[in-house]
Amino acid sequence: MEPISHYYYSHRLKLHFRDWGQDGKPALILVPVGLDHARNWDWRARAAREDFHVYALDLRGHGNSQWA
């Protein structure tokens, strides 16, 4: 299963996250540090998706999220 890319707006910025599915499972939110982006979490999300509904975020100015 591949993740679904979603976008949302916060304070007029278009931000991105990857949704690894599994409705009904507890949420696991993966937040990158430093210069990382959501795709750096793919290995962990694949391992955790059996037990969690995994969300991997692109923070502002990283990955597919808009710069401020």
mmCIF file as gemmi writes it, N, C-alpha and C atoms, coordinates in Angstrom:
data_model
loop_
_atom_site.group_PDB
_atom_site.id
_atom_site.type_symbol
_atom_site.label_atom_id
_atom_site.label_alt_id
_atom_site.label_comp_id
_atom_site.label_asym_id
_atom_site.label_entity_id
_atom_site.label_seq_id
_atom_site.pdbx_PDB_ins_code
_atom_site.Cartn_x
_atom_site.Cartn_y
_atom_site.Cartn_z
_atom_site.occupancy
_atom_site.B_iso_or_equiv
_atom_site.pdbx_formal_charge
_atom_site.auth_seq_id
_atom_site.auth_asym_id
_atom_site.pdbx_PDB_model_num
ATOM 1 N N . MET Axp A 1 ? 0.841 -1.186 0 1 0 ? 1 A 1
ATOM 2 C CA . MET Axp A 1 ? 0 0 0 1 0 ? 1 A 1
ATOM 3 C C . MET Axp A 1 ? 0.879 1.24 0 1 0 ? 1 A 1
ATOM 4 N N . GLU Axp A 2 ? 0.608 2.136 -0.912 1 0 ? 2 A 1
ATOM 5 C CA . GLU Axp A 2 ? 1.32 3.405 -0.962 1 0 ? 2 A 1
ATOM 6 C C . GLU Axp A 2 ? 0.501 4.474 -0.237 1 0 ? 2 A 1
ATOM 7 N N . PRO Axp A 3 ? 1.164 5.462 0.33 1 0 ? 3 A 1
ATOM 8 C CA . PRO Axp A 3 ? 0.447 6.513 1.056 1 0 ? 3 A 1
ATOM 9 C C . PRO Axp A 3 ? -0.283 7.463 0.11 1 0 ? 3 A 1
ATOM 10 N N . ILE Axp A 4 ? -1.241 8.175 0.662 1 0 ? 4 A 1
ATOM 11 C CA . ILE Axp A 4 ? -1.983 9.188 -0.081 1 0 ? 4 A 1
ATOM 12 C C . ILE Axp A 4 ? -1.472 10.553 0.356 1 0 ? 4 A 1
ATOM 13 N N . SER Axp A 5 ? -1.162 11.401 -0.6 1 0 ? 5 A 1
ATOM 14 C CA . SER Axp A 5 ? -0.72 12.757 -0.298 1 0 ? 5 A 1
ATOM 15 C C . SER Axp A 5 ? -1.933 13.646 -0.092 1 0 ? 5 A 1
ATOM 16 N N . HIS Axp A 6 ? -1.879 14.467 0.947 1 0 ? 6 A 1
ATOM 17 C CA . HIS Axp A 6 ? -2.94 15.429 1.247 1 0 ? 6 A 1
ATOM 18 C C . HIS Axp A 6 ? -2.316 16.799 1.458 1 0 ? 6 A 1
ATOM 19 N N . TYR Axp A 7 ? -3.111 17.818 1.181 1 0 ? 7 A 1
ATOM 20 C CA . TYR Axp A 7 ? -2.703 19.194 1.443 1 0 ? 7 A 1
ATOM 21 C C . TYR Axp A 7 ? -3.765 19.859 2.299 1 0 ? 7 A 1
ATOM 22 N N . TYR Axp A 8 ? -3.343 20.79 3.115 1 0 ? 8 A 1
ATOM 23 C CA . TYR Axp A 8 ? -4.27 21.603 3.896 1 0 ? 8 A 1
ATOM 24 C C . TYR Axp A 8 ? -3.668 22.993 4.038 1 0 ? 8 A 1
ATOM 25 N N . TYR Axp A 9 ? -4.488 23.943 4.403 1 0 ? 9 A 1
ATOM 26 C CA . TYR Axp A 9 ? -4.028 25.322 4.555 1 0 ? 9 A 1
ATOM 27 C C . TYR Axp A 9 ? -4.024 25.709 6.018 1 0 ? 9 A 1
ATOM 28 N N . SER Axp A 10 ? -2.942 26.348 6.433 1 0 ? 10 A 1
ATOM 29 C CA . SER Axp A 10 ? -2.811 26.869 7.787 1 0 ? 10 A 1
ATOM 30 C C . SER Axp A 10 ? -2.127 28.229 7.689 1 0 ? 10 A 1
ATOM 31 N N . HIS Axp A 11 ? -2.795 29.254 8.166 1 0 ? 11 A 1
ATOM 32 C CA . HIS Axp A 11 ? -2.253 30.617 8.114 1 0 ? 11 A 1
ATOM 33 C C . HIS Axp A 11 ? -1.815 30.965 6.694 1 0 ? 11 A 1
ATOM 34 N N . ARG Axp A 12 ? -2.651 30.644 5.71 1 0 ? 12 A 1
ATOM 35 C CA . ARG Axp A 12 ? -2.456 30.925 4.281 1 0 ? 12 A 1
ATOM 36 C C . ARG Axp A 12 ? -1.292 30.168 3.649 1 0 ? 12 A 1
ATOM 37 N N . LEU Axp A 13 ? -0.749 29.169 4.328 1 0 ? 13 A 1
ATOM 38 C CA . LEU Axp A 13 ? 0.313 28.34 3.763 1 0 ? 13 A 1
ATOM 39 C C . LEU Axp A 13 ? -0.259 26.984 3.381 1 0 ? 13 A 1
ATOM 40 N N . LYS Axp A 14 ? 0.122 26.485 2.209 1 0 ? 14 A 1
ATOM 41 C CA . LYS Axp A 14 ? -0.298 25.163 1.751 1 0 ? 14 A 1
ATOM 42 C C . LYS Axp A 14 ? 0.696 24.141 2.286 1 0 ? 14 A 1
ATOM 43 N N . LEU Axp A 15 ? 0.235 23.289 3.191 1 0 ? 15 A 1
ATOM 44 C CA . LEU Axp A 15 ? 1.084 22.3 3.849 1 0 ? 15 A 1
ATOM 45 C C . LEU Axp A 15 ? 0.708 20.888 3.395 1 0 ? 15 A 1
ATOM 46 N N . HIS Axp A 16 ? 1.676 20 3.453 1 0 ? 16 A 1
ATOM 47 C CA . HIS Axp A 16 ? 1.512 18.654 2.915 1 0 ? 16 A 1
ATOM 48 C C . HIS Axp A 16 ? 1.743 17.595 3.989 1 0 ? 16 A 1
ATOM 49 N N . PHE Axp A 17 ? 1.009 16.477 3.873 1 0 ? 17 A 1
ATOM 50 C CA . PHE Axp A 17 ? 1.304 15.299 4.692 1 0 ? 17 A 1
ATOM 51 C C . PHE Axp A 17 ? 0.955 14.051 3.911 1 0 ? 17 A 1
ATOM 52 N N . ARG Axp A 18 ? 1.569 12.94 4.3 1 0 ? 18 A 1
ATOM 53 C CA . ARG Axp A 18 ? 1.314 11.639 3.687 1 0 ? 18 A 1
ATOM 54 C C . ARG Axp A 18 ? 0.528 10.785 4.67 1 0 ? 18 A 1
ATOM 55 N N . ASP Axp A 19 ? -0.528 10.172 4.18 1 0 ? 19 A 1
ATOM 56 C CA . ASP Axp A 19 ? -1.459 9.393 4.994 1 0 ? 19 A 1
ATOM 57 C C . ASP Axp A 19 ? -1.302 7.923 4.623 1 0 ? 19 A 1
ATOM 58 N N . TRP Axp A 20 ? -0.888 7.11 5.595 1 0 ? 20 A 1
ATOM 59 C CA . TRP Axp A 20 ? -0.657 5.681 5.364 1 0 ? 20 A 1
ATOM 60 C C . TRP Axp A 20 ? -1.865 4.833 5.754 1 0 ? 20 A 1
ATOM 61 N N . GLY Axp A 21 ? -3.032 5.452 5.98 1 0 ? 21 A 1
ATOM 62 C CA . GLY Axp A 21 ? -4.278 4.705 6.162 1 0 ? 21 A 1
ATOM 63 C C . GLY Axp A 21 ? -4.432 3.958 7.471 1 0 ? 21 A 1
ATOM 64 N N . GLN Axp A 22 ? -5.298 2.955 7.44 1 0 ? 22 A 1
ATOM 65 C CA . GLN Axp A 22 ? -5.667 2.101 8.575 1 0 ? 22 A 1
ATOM 66 C C . GLN Axp A 22 ? -6.666 2.792 9.511 1 0 ? 22 A 1
ATOM 67 N N . ASP Axp A 23 ? -7.842 3.118 8.978 1 0 ? 23 A 1
ATOM 68 C CA . ASP Axp A 23 ? -8.913 3.682 9.801 1 0 ? 23 A 1
ATOM 69 C C . ASP Axp A 23 ? -9.215 2.759 10.971 1 0 ? 23 A 1
ATOM 70 N N . GLY Axp A 24 ? -9.526 3.341 12.106 1 0 ? 24 A 1
ATOM 71 C CA . GLY Axp A 24 ? -9.836 2.575 13.306 1 0 ? 24 A 1
ATOM 72 C C . GLY Axp A 24 ? -8.619 2.246 14.151 1 0 ? 24 A 1
ATOM 73 N N . LYS Axp A 25 ? -7.428 2.492 13.632 1 0 ? 25 A 1
ATOM 74 C CA . LYS Axp A 25 ? -6.191 2.257 14.39 1 0 ? 25 A 1
ATOM 75 C C . LYS Axp A 25 ? -5.786 3.559 15.081 1 0 ? 25 A 1
ATOM 76 N N . PRO Axp A 26 ? -5.014 3.494 16.167 1 0 ? 26 A 1
ATOM 77 C CA . PRO Axp A 26 ? -4.545 4.723 16.813 1 0 ? 26 A 1
ATOM 78 C C . PRO Axp A 26 ? -3.619 5.499 15.869 1 0 ? 26 A 1
ATOM 79 N N . ALA Axp A 27 ? -3.668 6.817 15.969 1 0 ? 27 A 1
ATOM 80 C CA . ALA Axp A 27 ? -2.85 7.677 15.106 1 0 ? 27 A 1
ATOM 81 C C . ALA Axp A 27 ? -1.399 7.694 15.571 1 0 ? 27 A 1
ATOM 82 N N . LEU Axp A 28 ? -0.504 7.675 14.597 1 0 ? 28 A 1
ATOM 83 C CA . LEU Axp A 28 ? 0.921 7.856 14.837 1 0 ? 28 A 1
ATOM 84 C C . LEU Axp A 28 ? 1.354 8.979 13.903 1 0 ? 28 A 1
ATOM 85 N N . ILE Axp A 29 ? 1.809 10.098 14.46 1 0 ? 29 A 1
ATOM 86 C CA . ILE Axp A 29 ? 2.209 11.26 13.68 1 0 ? 29 A 1
ATOM 87 C C . ILE Axp A 29 ? 3.725 11.336 13.672 1 0 ? 29 A 1
ATOM 88 N N . LEU Axp A 30 ? 4.301 11.274 12.473 1 0 ? 30 A 1
ATOM 89 C CA . LEU Axp A 30 ? 5.745 11.324 12.304 1 0 ? 30 A 1
ATOM 90 C C . LEU Axp A 30 ? 6.138 12.729 11.867 1 0 ? 30 A 1
ATOM 91 N N . VAL Axp A 31 ? 6.915 13.414 12.702 1 0 ? 31 A 1
ATOM 92 C CA . VAL Axp A 31 ? 7.322 14.791 12.446 1 0 ? 31 A 1
ATOM 93 C C . VAL Axp A 31 ? 8.82 14.811 12.163 1 0 ? 31 A 1
ATOM 94 N N . PRO Axp A 32 ? 9.227 15.331 11.012 1 0 ? 32 A 1
ATOM 95 C CA . PRO Axp A 32 ? 10.649 15.37 10.687 1 0 ? 32 A 1
ATOM 96 C C . PRO Axp A 32 ? 11.396 16.393 11.538 1 0 ? 32 A 1
ATOM 97 N N . VAL Axp A 33 ? 12.688 16.193 11.651 1 0 ? 33 A 1
ATOM 98 C CA . VAL Axp A 33 ? 13.535 17.138 12.378 1 0 ? 33 A 1
ATOM 99 C C . VAL Axp A 33 ? 14.601 17.675 11.442 1 0 ? 33 A 1
ATOM 100 N N . GLY Axp A 34 ? 15.105 18.826 11.752 1 0 ? 34 A 1
ATOM 101 C CA . GLY Axp A 34 ? 16.159 19.413 10.933 1 0 ? 34 A 1
ATOM 102 C C . GLY Axp A 34 ? 15.681 19.698 9.525 1 0 ? 34 A 1
ATOM 103 N N . LEU Axp A 35 ? 16.413 19.212 8.549 1 0 ? 35 A 1
ATOM 104 C CA . LEU Axp A 35 ? 16.099 19.462 7.141 1 0 ? 35 A 1
ATOM 105 C C . LEU Axp A 35 ? 15.325 18.322 6.497 1 0 ? 35 A 1
ATOM 106 N N . ASP Axp A 36 ? 14.831 17.377 7.278 1 0 ? 36 A 1
ATOM 107 C CA . ASP Axp A 36 ? 14.112 16.22 6.755 1 0 ? 36 A 1
ATOM 108 C C . ASP Axp A 36 ? 12.736 16.6 6.22 1 0 ? 36 A 1
ATOM 109 N N . HIS Axp A 37 ? 12.093 15.63 5.575 1 0 ? 37 A 1
ATOM 110 C CA . HIS Axp A 37 ? 10.745 15.794 5.05 1 0 ? 37 A 1
ATOM 111 C C . HIS Axp A 37 ? 9.998 14.469 5.219 1 0 ? 37 A 1
ATOM 112 N N . ALA Axp A 38 ? 8.735 14.458 4.86 1 0 ? 38 A 1
ATOM 113 C CA . ALA Axp A 38 ? 7.865 13.295 5.102 1 0 ? 38 A 1
ATOM 114 C C . ALA Axp A 38 ? 8.39 12.007 4.469 1 0 ? 38 A 1
ATOM 115 N N . ARG Axp A 39 ? 9.004 12.082 3.303 1 0 ? 39 A 1
ATOM 116 C CA . ARG Axp A 39 ? 9.484 10.876 2.626 1 0 ? 39 A 1
ATOM 117 C C . ARG Axp A 39 ? 10.596 10.177 3.402 1 0 ? 39 A 1
ATOM 118 N N . ASN Axp A 40 ? 11.288 10.886 4.285 1 0 ? 40 A 1
ATOM 119 C CA . ASN Axp A 40 ? 12.319 10.252 5.104 1 0 ? 40 A 1
ATOM 120 C C . ASN Axp A 40 ? 11.727 9.26 6.094 1 0 ? 40 A 1
ATOM 121 N N . TRP Axp A 41 ? 10.418 9.332 6.315 1 0 ? 41 A 1
ATOM 122 C CA . TRP Axp A 41 ? 9.744 8.43 7.244 1 0 ? 41 A 1
ATOM 123 C C . TRP Axp A 41 ? 9.155 7.204 6.561 1 0 ? 41 A 1
ATOM 124 N N . ASP Axp A 42 ? 9.288 7.063 5.243 1 0 ? 42 A 1
ATOM 125 C CA . ASP Axp A 42 ? 8.649 5.947 4.533 1 0 ? 42 A 1
ATOM 126 C C . ASP Axp A 42 ? 8.983 4.594 5.143 1 0 ? 42 A 1
ATOM 127 N N . TRP Axp A 43 ? 10.224 4.353 5.484 1 0 ? 43 A 1
ATOM 128 C CA . TRP Axp A 43 ? 10.641 3.058 6.045 1 0 ? 43 A 1
ATOM 129 C C . TRP Axp A 43 ? 9.93 2.787 7.371 1 0 ? 43 A 1
ATOM 130 N N . ARG Axp A 44 ? 9.798 3.81 8.198 1 0 ? 44 A 1
ATOM 131 C CA . ARG Axp A 44 ? 9.147 3.639 9.503 1 0 ? 44 A 1
ATOM 132 C C . ARG Axp A 44 ? 7.642 3.494 9.351 1 0 ? 44 A 1
ATOM 133 N N . ALA Axp A 45 ? 7.057 4.27 8.451 1 0 ? 45 A 1
ATOM 134 C CA . ALA Axp A 45 ? 5.612 4.212 8.225 1 0 ? 45 A 1
ATOM 135 C C . ALA Axp A 45 ? 5.199 2.829 7.715 1 0 ? 45 A 1
ATOM 136 N N . ARG Axp A 46 ? 5.988 2.255 6.814 1 0 ? 46 A 1
ATOM 137 C CA . ARG Axp A 46 ? 5.676 0.909 6.308 1 0 ? 46 A 1
ATOM 138 C C . ARG Axp A 46 ? 5.678 -0.116 7.447 1 0 ? 46 A 1
ATOM 139 N N . ALA Axp A 47 ? 6.616 0.024 8.352 1 0 ? 47 A 1
ATOM 140 C CA . ALA Axp A 47 ? 6.716 -0.919 9.469 1 0 ? 47 A 1
ATOM 141 C C . ALA Axp A 47 ? 5.596 -0.727 10.488 1 0 ? 47 A 1
ATOM 142 N N . ALA Axp A 48 ? 5.14 0.507 10.658 1 0 ? 48 A 1
ATOM 143 C CA . ALA Axp A 48 ? 4.157 0.812 11.704 1 0 ? 48 A 1
ATOM 144 C C . ALA Axp A 48 ? 2.708 0.761 11.227 1 0 ? 48 A 1
ATOM 145 N N . ARG Axp A 49 ? 2.472 0.726 9.919 1 0 ? 49 A 1
ATOM 146 C CA . ARG Axp A 49 ? 1.1 0.854 9.422 1 0 ? 49 A 1
ATOM 147 C C . ARG Axp A 49 ? 0.185 -0.31 9.784 1 0 ? 49 A 1
ATOM 148 N N . GLU Axp A 50 ? 0.728 -1.44 10.151 1 0 ? 50 A 1
ATOM 149 C CA . GLU Axp A 50 ? -0.122 -2.561 10.566 1 0 ? 50 A 1
ATOM 150 C C . GLU Axp A 50 ? -0.809 -2.289 11.904 1 0 ? 50 A 1
ATOM 151 N N . ASP Axp A 51 ? -0.158 -1.502 12.754 1 0 ? 51 A 1
ATOM 152 C CA . ASP Axp A 51 ? -0.687 -1.224 14.089 1 0 ? 51 A 1
ATOM 153 C C . ASP Axp A 51 ? -1.212 0.186 14.279 1 0 ? 51 A 1
ATOM 154 N N . PHE Axp A 52 ? -0.911 1.085 13.342 1 0 ? 52 A 1
ATOM 155 C CA . PHE Axp A 52 ? -1.271 2.496 13.501 1 0 ? 52 A 1
ATOM 156 C C . PHE Axp A 52 ? -1.794 3.088 12.197 1 0 ? 52 A 1
ATOM 157 N N . HIS Axp A 53 ? -2.537 4.162 12.334 1 0 ? 53 A 1
ATOM 158 C CA . HIS Axp A 53 ? -2.892 5.027 11.203 1 0 ? 53 A 1
ATOM 159 C C . HIS Axp A 53 ? -1.802 6.093 11.177 1 0 ? 53 A 1
ATOM 160 N N . VAL Axp A 54 ? -0.882 5.987 10.226 1 0 ? 54 A 1
ATOM 161 C CA . VAL Axp A 54 ? 0.345 6.785 10.215 1 0 ? 54 A 1
ATOM 162 C C . VAL Axp A 54 ? 0.181 8.03 9.35 1 0 ? 54 A 1
ATOM 163 N N . TYR Axp A 55 ? 0.588 9.162 9.909 1 0 ? 55 A 1
ATOM 164 C CA . TYR Axp A 55 ? 0.65 10.436 9.193 1 0 ? 55 A 1
ATOM 165 C C . TYR Axp A 55 ? 2.094 10.916 9.23 1 0 ? 55 A 1
ATOM 166 N N . ALA Axp A 56 ? 2.654 11.237 8.071 1 0 ? 56 A 1
ATOM 167 C CA . ALA Axp A 56 ? 4.017 11.783 7.992 1 0 ? 56 A 1
ATOM 168 C C . ALA Axp A 56 ? 3.914 13.206 7.461 1 0 ? 56 A 1
ATOM 169 N N . LEU Axp A 57 ? 4.414 14.158 8.219 1 0 ? 57 A 1
ATOM 170 C CA . LEU Axp A 57 ? 4.236 15.574 7.902 1 0 ? 57 A 1
ATOM 171 C C . LEU Axp A 57 ? 5.427 16.163 7.161 1 0 ? 57 A 1
ATOM 172 N N . ASP Axp A 58 ? 5.132 17.115 6.291 1 0 ? 58 A 1
ATOM 173 C CA . ASP Axp A 58 ? 6.14 18.006 5.729 1 0 ? 58 A 1
ATOM 174 C C . ASP Axp A 58 ? 5.946 19.344 6.433 1 0 ? 58 A 1
ATOM 175 N N . LEU Axp A 59 ? 6.918 19.743 7.218 1 0 ? 59 A 1
ATOM 176 C CA . LEU Axp A 59 ? 6.813 21.033 7.889 1 0 ? 59 A 1
ATOM 177 C C . LEU Axp A 59 ? 6.963 22.158 6.881 1 0 ? 59 A 1
ATOM 178 N N . ARG Axp A 60 ? 6.59 23.343 7.271 1 0 ? 60 A 1
ATOM 179 C CA . ARG Axp A 60 ? 6.646 24.512 6.4 1 0 ? 60 A 1
ATOM 180 C C . ARG Axp A 60 ? 8.05 24.673 5.816 1 0 ? 60 A 1
ATOM 181 N N . GLY Axp A 61 ? 8.112 24.824 4.498 1 0 ? 61 A 1
ATOM 182 C CA . GLY Axp A 61 ? 9.38 24.999 3.818 1 0 ? 61 A 1
ATOM 183 C C . GLY Axp A 61 ? 10.162 23.717 3.552 1 0 ? 61 A 1
ATOM 184 N N . HIS Axp A 62 ? 9.572 22.573 3.823 1 0 ? 62 A 1
ATOM 185 C CA . HIS Axp A 62 ? 10.25 21.281 3.616 1 0 ? 62 A 1
ATOM 186 C C . HIS Axp A 62 ? 9.349 20.39 2.765 1 0 ? 62 A 1
ATOM 187 N N . GLY Axp A 63 ? 9.976 19.484 2.008 1 0 ? 63 A 1
ATOM 188 C CA . GLY Axp A 63 ? 9.207 18.552 1.182 1 0 ? 63 A 1
ATOM 189 C C . GLY Axp A 63 ? 8.273 19.294 0.237 1 0 ? 63 A 1
ATOM 190 N N . ASN Axp A 64 ? 6.991 18.917 0.255 1 0 ? 64 A 1
ATOM 191 C CA . ASN Axp A 64 ? 6.002 19.531 -0.63 1 0 ? 64 A 1
ATOM 192 C C . ASN Axp A 64 ? 5.219 20.651 0.026 1 0 ? 64 A 1
ATOM 193 N N . SER Axp A 65 ? 5.612 21.071 1.223 1 0 ? 65 A 1
ATOM 194 C CA . SER Axp A 65 ? 4.927 22.185 1.888 1 0 ? 65 A 1
ATOM 195 C C . SER Axp A 65 ? 5.504 23.518 1.419 1 0 ? 65 A 1
ATOM 196 N N . GLN Axp A 66 ? 4.65 24.503 1.438 1 0 ? 66 A 1
ATOM 197 C CA . GLN Axp A 66 ? 5.009 25.842 0.969 1 0 ? 66 A 1
ATOM 198 C C . GLN Axp A 66 ? 5.935 26.56 1.937 1 0 ? 66 A 1
ATOM 199 N N . TRP Axp A 67 ? 6.817 27.371 1.388 1 0 ? 67 A 1
ATOM 200 C CA . TRP Axp A 67 ? 7.678 28.228 2.202 1 0 ? 67 A 1
ATOM 201 C C . TRP Axp A 67 ? 6.864 29.351 2.799 1 0 ? 67 A 1
ATOM 202 N N . ALA Axp A 68 ? 7.295 29.883 3.921 1 0 ? 68 A 1
ATOM 203 C CA . ALA Axp A 68 ? 6.62 31.018 4.543 1 0 ? 68 A 1
ATOM 204 C C . ALA Axp A 68 ? 6.923 32.293 3.792 1 0 ? 68 A 1
